C-alpha cells in the first residue's frame, strides 16, 4: 500500500476542521470511534478488539476526548484507582456535528446543513 504524503495546512482551512482530520484521519482512532458507537468499552477491551497496546489506546482516546468525540464514565483526574474500570463511549451528537462540519468544508458550503 502506498502512503499519501502529508500536505501542509491549506490557507483557508479552519483550525477545527484541521483538528478533525488529524483525529479521524488515523485508522486506529476511527476504529475506536466505530467500536465505541456499538457499546461502551474499557481501554483493555478496545486494545484487544483493535489489536494495539493499551498505552496507545489511551493516547488515541485522549486525542478523541480533546475533540469531545468520546467521553468516559469518570472525569479526567478521577480515572486512576485500584480496581477502577473506566468505560468509554462515542459522543454521537458531537460525531454528527463534526461530520457536518467536515462535509460543509469539503463540499465548499459556507454553513453546514442543519437538521430540521
C-alpha positions in Angstrom: 0.0 0.0 0.0 1.3 3.5 -0.9 1.2 6.1 1.7 -0.1 9.5 0.8 2.4 12.3 1.6 1.4 14.8 4.3 0.3 18.1 2.9 0.7 21.4 4.7 -2.4 23.1 6.0 -4.3 24.8 3.3 -4.5 28.6 4.0 -8.4 28.7 4.2 -8.9 25.5 6.2 -10.4 26.3 9.6 -8.4 25.1 12.6 -11.2 22.9 13.8 -11.5 21.1 10.5 -7.8 20.5 10.5 -8.1 19.1 14.1 -10.9 16.8 13.0 -9.0 15.5 10.0 -6.0 14.9 12.2 -8.1 12.9 14.7 -10.3 10.8 12.4 -7.7 10.5 9.7 -5.9 8.0 11.9 -7.3 4.5 11.3 -6.9 3.4 14.9 -8.9 6.4 16.2 -11.6 5.8 13.6 -11.8 2.2 14.6 -12.1 3.2 18.3 -15.0 5.5 17.4 -16.7 2.7 15.5 -16.3 0.2 18.3 -17.5 2.6 21.0 -20.5 3.5 18.9 -21.7 -0.1 19.2 -21.3 -0.2 23.0 -19.3 1.3 25.9 -15.9 -0.3 26.4 -12.9 -0.2 28.6 -9.4 0.5 27.3 -8.5 -3.1 27.8 -11.4 -4.2 25.7 -10.6 -1.7 23.0 -6.9 -2.8 22.9 -7.9 -6.4 22.4 -10.6 -5.6 19.9 -8.4 -3.4 17.6 -5.1 -5.1 18.3 -2.9 -2.3 19.7 -1.2 -1.8 23.0 -3.2 -0.4 26.0 -1.0 2.6 26.2 -1.6 3.5 22.6 -5.4 3.2 23.1 -5.1 5.7 26.0 -3.2 8.2 23.7 -5.8 7.8 21.0 -8.6 8.3 23.4 -7.0 11.5 24.7 -7.0 12.9 21.2 -10.6 11.9 20.7 -11.6 13.2 24.1 -10.0 16.6 23.4 -12.3 17.0 20.4 -15.3 15.7 22.6 -15.8 12.8 20.2 -15.6 10.3 23.1 -16.4 10.5 26.8 -15.7 8.4 29.8 -17.9 7.5 32.7 -15.3 9.1 35.1 -14.0 12.7 34.6 -10.3 13.4 34.0 -8.4 13.4 37.2 -10.5 10.7 38.8 -9.8 7.8 36.5 -6.9 6.2 38.4 -7.6 3.9 41.2 -7.2 0.3 42.2 -9.8 -1.8 40.5 -11.4 1.2 38.7 -12.6 0.3 35.2 -13.3 3.3 33.0 -15.9 2.8 30.3 -15.7 4.9 27.2 -18.5 5.7 24.6 -18.8 7.7 21.4 -20.4 11.1 21.8 -22.8 10.6 18.9 -24.1 14.2 18.9 -20.5 15.6 18.6 -19.7 13.0 15.9 -22.7 14.2 13.9 -21.7 17.8 14.4 -18.1 17.1 13.3 -19.3 15.1 10.2 -21.5 18.1 9.2 -18.6 20.5 9.7 -16.2 18.3 7.6 -18.9 17.8 4.9 -19.6 21.6 4.7 -15.9 22.3 4.3 -15.1 19.5 1.9 -18.0 20.4 -0.4 -17.4 24.2 -0.2 -20.6 25.0 1.6 -20.2 28.0 3.8 -22.6 26.7 6.5 -23.1 23.1 7.4 -26.6 21.8 6.8 -28.8 21.8 9.8 -31.2 19.1 10.9 -34.8 20.4 11.0 
